[in-house]
Amino acid sequence: MILPEVLPYIWSAVSPHASVQKSLVLVSENMTGTENQKQSPVIISPLPHSVFSFSGSAGSDLTEQAQLQCQLTPILQKASLVYMNTNLSAAIATCTAMIFTWVRYGKPDVSMTLNGALAGLVAITAGCDQVSPVGAFFIGLFAGILLCVSVDFFDRIAKIDDPVGAISVHGACGAMGTLCVGLFATDGGLFYGGGIHYFLIQSLGVASVMLWVIITMTIIFKVIDKLVGLRVPADIEIEAWTITSMAWQVLMPDSTFLILLLRWM
């Protein structure tokens, strides 16, 4: 099992400090033949492919270093791909949501833009290690657009009370990202010559999760509604639940404190 050995190498490749490091020296005390024999130090550059080793002895030590490098290179490549795709999808979705709301409403919506980052992260989760950066770009693009359309649908048409857009972010964008794996996966995806089989498998998974969630959560919400209720009274909604439950009116009788706090910040 090489997982304990791999973790420091992965961290050195994806760490935010890797860009400012010239090299990282990792000393691994692996048992090779005898219990007291130590493996030679390994110098690792921030780039996954730049793995150099040196040894006071020759022969078997160099062979072991070469074997370890061959084992670690695919893992580092995969880790860097996940890191790249995750950040790229989130960035593209954020910009897309901002531009979409800017064009549609005449000004950018801050809350929708921030939700766009979450939408991109959720959408790329399923395929972060299977798609290329090009696929991550389009997944983030679709997530940013779908978020805005979905939030508007659930608010205006479906009349579902979801003020933070959780259904759109984790439901709609999550399902879309899962389906996109069957399209953009470099190994078996529809757009990469793999046919429709992978996409159908992803569709079956999405449908199964949706069916399970709808049935179980409907039962759970019905039970909660009968026992304690799902909503607070209308007057408390207007007054604000935090004021009623936490007695904020005692600590902050008017907005003066809030205004002063905002000015100080």
C-alpha positions as semicolon CSV with decimal commas, in nm:
position;residue;x (nm);y (nm);z (nm)
1;M;0,000;0,000;0,000
2;I;0,158;0,327;-0,118
3;L;-0,109;0,573;-0,002
4;P;0,087;0,706;0,301
5;E;0,385;0,760;0,073
6;V;0,178;0,932;-0,195
7;L;0,008;1,193;0,023
8;P;0,313;1,420;0,073
9;Y;0,378;1,417;-0,300
10;I;0,019;1,506;-0,386
11;W;0,025;1,784;-0,127
12;S;0,344;1,927;-0,275
13;A;0,182;1,933;-0,618
14;V;-0,150;2,092;-0,527
15;S;-0,051;2,301;-0,227
16;P;-0,105;2,679;-0,269
17;H;0,256;2,719;-0,159
18;A;0,385;2,502;-0,442
19;S;0,407;2,797;-0,680
20;V;0,661;2,972;-0,461
21;Q;0,864;2,669;-0,374
22;K;1,179;2,596;-0,567
23;S;1,187;2,240;-0,447
24;L;1,065;2,022;-0,169
25;V;1,280;1,761;0,002
26;L;1,089;1,462;0,128
27;V;1,266;1,188;0,317
28;S;1,080;0,859;0,319
29;E;1,185;0,590;0,563
30;N;1,067;0,285;0,372
31;M;1,184;-0,059;0,470
32;T;1,381;-0,214;0,186
33;G;1,527;-0,545;0,288
34;T;1,626;-0,459;0,644
35;E;1,434;-0,269;0,907
36;N;1,701;-0,002;0,959
37;Q;1,769;0,077;0,591
38;K;1,632;0,417;0,486
39;Q;1,528;0,526;0,141
40;S;1,734;0,808;-0,012
41;P;1,603;1,166;-0,007
42;V;1,385;1,275;-0,297
43;I;1,371;1,631;-0,429
44;I;1,036;1,718;-0,583
45;S;0,974;2,029;-0,789
46;P;0,627;2,192;-0,782
47;L;0,559;2,038;-1,126
48;P;0,448;1,673;-1,110
49;H;0,684;1,561;-1,387
50;S;0,992;1,725;-1,234
51;V;1,088;1,448;-0,997
52;F;1,461;1,421;-0,936
53;S;1,642;1,193;-0,699
54;F;1,992;1,168;-0,566
55;S;2,157;0,899;-0,365
56;G;2,483;0,848;-0,189
57;S;2,478;0,493;-0,315
58;A;2,406;0,359;-0,659
59;G;2,243;0,053;-0,805
60;S;1,936;-0,066;-0,619
61;D;1,856;0,279;-0,470
62;L;1,831;0,437;-0,815
63;T;1,614;0,152;-0,936
64;E;1,378;0,194;-0,642
65;Q;1,358;0,569;-0,701
66;A;1,272;0,512;-1,066
67;Q;1,003;0,263;-0,973
68;L;0,854;0,502;-0,717
69;Q;0,856;0,783;-0,972
70;C;0,673;0,564;-1,223
71;Q;0,409;0,486;-0,959
72;L;0,363;0,848;-0,851
73;T;0,357;1,023;-1,188
74;P;0,004;0,907;-1,290
75;I;-0,130;0,994;-0,945
76;L;0,021;1,342;-0,957
77;Q;-0,114;1,395;-1,307
78;K;-0,462;1,294;-1,193
79;A;-0,442;1,516;-0,885
80;S;-0,335;1,817;-1,091
81;L;-0,618;1,749;-1,338
82;V;-0,874;1,742;-1,055
83;Y;-0,728;2,064;-0,912
84;M;-0,739;2,237;-1,251
85;N;-1,087;2,121;-1,350
86;T;-1,244;2,207;-1,015
87;N;-1,113;2,563;-1,011
88;L;-1,180;2,621;-1,381
89;S;-1,543;2,508;-1,362
90;A;-1,612;2,723;-1,057
91;A;-1,451;3,030;-1,216
92;I;-1,639;2,991;-1,545
93;A;-1,973;2,933;-1,368
94;T;-1,920;3,240;-1,150
95;C;-1,848;3,466;-1,448
96;T;-2,133;3,313;-1,648
97;A;-2,388;3,372;-1,372
98;M;-2,268;3,731;-1,330
99;I;-2,289;3,807;-1,703
100;F;-2,623;3,626;-1,740
101;T;-2,790;3,827;-1,464
102;W;-2,624;4,145;-1,587
103;V;-2,773;4,102;-1,934
104;R;-3,111;3,980;-1,811
105;Y;-3,176;4,224;-1,526
106;G;-2,961;4,519;-1,626
107;K;-2,714;4,475;-1,340
108;P;-2,517;4,183;-1,197
109;D;-2,677;3,992;-0,912
110;V;-2,424;3,942;-0,633
111;S;-2,601;3,651;-0,462
112;M;-2,653;3,473;-0,794
113;T;-2,290;3,529;-0,886
114;L;-2,171;3,376;-0,559
115;N;-2,411;3,086;-0,606
116;G;-2,256;3,045;-0,949
117;A;-1,928;2,946;-0,782
118;L;-2,110;2,677;-0,585
119;A;-2,294;2,563;-0,897
120;G;-1,967;2,518;-1,083
121;L;-1,812;2,325;-0,795
122;V;-2,114;2,097;-0,764
123;A;-2,140;2,037;-1,138
124;I;-1,775;1,937;-1,184
125;T;-1,765;1,707;-0,881
126;A;-1,883;1,395;-1,063
127;G;-1,634;1,422;-1,349
128;C;-1,345;1,624;-1,207
129;D;-1,102;1,339;-1,274
130;Q;-1,256;1,217;-1,599
131;V;-1,299;1,525;-1,817
132;S;-1,041;1,751;-1,976
133;P;-1,013;2,123;-1,895
134;V;-1,217;2,186;-2,210
135;G;-1,494;1,971;-2,069
136;A;-1,465;2,147;-1,733
137;F;-1,503;2,481;-1,913
138;F;-1,831;2,379;-2,075
139;I;-1,962;2,216;-1,757
140;G;-1,899;2,541;-1,569
141;L;-2,061;2,738;-1,852
142;F;-2,374;2,521;-1,846
143;A;-2,387;2,534;-1,466
144;G;-2,382;2,914;-1,458
145;I;-2,668;2,940;-1,706
146;L;-2,871;2,655;-1,557
147;L;-2,842;2,806;-1,209
148;C;-3,003;3,135;-1,313
149;V;-3,279;2,966;-1,513
150;S;-3,348;2,709;-1,242
151;V;-3,370;2,962;-0,958
152;D;-3,618;3,167;-1,160
153;F;-3,822;2,856;-1,242
154;F;-3,855;2,733;-0,884
155;D;-3,931;3,083;-0,758
156;R;-4,181;3,205;-1,019
157;I;-4,334;2,892;-1,173
158;A;-4,297;2,605;-0,928
159;K;-4,362;2,843;-0,633
160;I;-4,116;2,655;-0,412
161;D;-3,973;2,853;-0,122
162;D;-3,599;2,818;-0,176
163;P;-3,442;3,155;-0,092
164;V;-3,083;3,032;-0,109
165;G;-3,123;2,837;-0,435
166;A;-3,023;2,504;-0,281
167;I;-3,240;2,300;-0,518
168;S;-3,089;2,472;-0,819
169;V;-2,729;2,448;-0,701
170;H;-2,721;2,097;-0,558
171;G;-3,013;1,945;-0,745
172;A;-3,027;2,086;-1,097
173;C;-2,657;2,161;-1,140
174;G;-2,554;1,841;-0,966
175;A;-2,771;1,632;-1,198
176;M;-2,648;1,823;-1,502
177;G;-2,285;1,771;-1,405
178;T;-2,342;1,400;-1,352
179;L;-2,498;1,369;-1,698
180;C;-2,213;1,566;-1,853
181;V;-1,969;1,297;-1,744
182;G;-2,130;1,072;-2,003
183;L;-2,068;1,341;-2,265
184;F;-1,726;1,489;-2,182
185;A;-1,540;1,195;-2,025
186;T;-1,219;1,148;-2,220
187;D;-1,249;0,772;-2,168
188;G;-1,588;0,655;-2,293
189;G;-1,772;0,986;-2,325
190;L;-2,012;1,047;-2,612
191;F;-1,813;1,341;-2,749
192;Y;-1,492;1,136;-2,741
193;G;-1,614;0,843;-2,948
194;G;-1,739;0,629;-2,664
195;G;-2,099;0,608;-2,779
196;I;-2,411;0,671;-2,574
197;H;-2,364;0,383;-2,327
198;Y;-2,181;0,591;-2,065
199;F;-2,440;0,868;-2,089
200;L;-2,723;0,619;-2,035
201;I;-2,549;0,484;-1,725
202;Q;-2,519;0,836;-1,585
203;S;-2,885;0,902;-1,668
204;L;-2,986;0,588;-1,480
205;G;-2,788;0,703;-1,179
206;V;-2,947;1,048;-1,180
207;A;-3,297;0,903;-1,216
208;S;-3,236;0,655;-0,933
209;V;-3,116;0,926;-0,694
210;M;-3,406;1,154;-0,785
211;L;-3,659;0,876;-0,725
212;W;-3,504;0,785;-0,391
213;V;-3,487;1,146;-0,271
214;I;-3,842;1,230;-0,379
215;I;-3,991;0,929;-0,200
216;T;-3,788;0,944;0,120
217;M;-3,791;1,321;0,167
218;T;-4,163;1,344;0,096
219;I;-4,224;1,099;0,379
220;I;-3,981;1,275;0,613
221;F;-4,122;1,622;0,543
222;K;-4,478;1,498;0,595
223;V;-4,384;1,353;0,933
224;I;-4,205;1,674;1,035
225;D;-4,500;1,883;0,923
226;K;-4,739;1,678;1,135
227;L;-4,517;1,673;1,444
228;V;-4,362;2,021;1,468
229;G;-4,448;2,191;1,141
230;L;-4,229;2,302;0,852
231;R;-4,303;2,674;0,867
232;V;-4,321;2,934;1,137
233;P;-4,630;3,159;1,165
234;A;-4,661;3,438;0,907
235;D;-4,613;3,718;1,159
236;I;-4,284;3,566;1,273
237;E;-4,172;3,534;0,910
238;I;-4,230;3,906;0,863
239;E;-4,060;4,001;1,188
240;A;-3,770;3,765;1,118
241;W;-3,706;3,435;1,288
242;T;-3,367;3,537;1,426
243;I;-3,519;3,828;1,615
244;T;-3,793;3,610;1,766
245;S;-3,577;3,311;1,851
246;M;-3,261;3,492;1,965
247;A;-3,412;3,809;2,112
248;W;-3,204;4,036;1,895
249;Q;-3,440;4,323;1,972
250;V;-3,284;4,341;2,320
251;L;-2,931;4,357;2,185
252;M;-3,011;4,574;1,885
253;P;-3,337;4,772;1,929
254;D;-3,289;4,958;1,603
255;S;-3,059;4,963;1,303
256;T;-2,815;5,214;1,452
257;F;-2,575;4,948;1,575
258;L;-2,579;4,771;1,238
259;I;-2,509;5,094;1,051
260;L;-2,218;5,178;1,280
261;L;-2,082;4,825;1,243
262;L;-2,097;4,840;0,864
263;R;-1,924;5,179;0,860
264;W;-1,650;5,048;1,087
265;M;-1,594;4,745;0,862
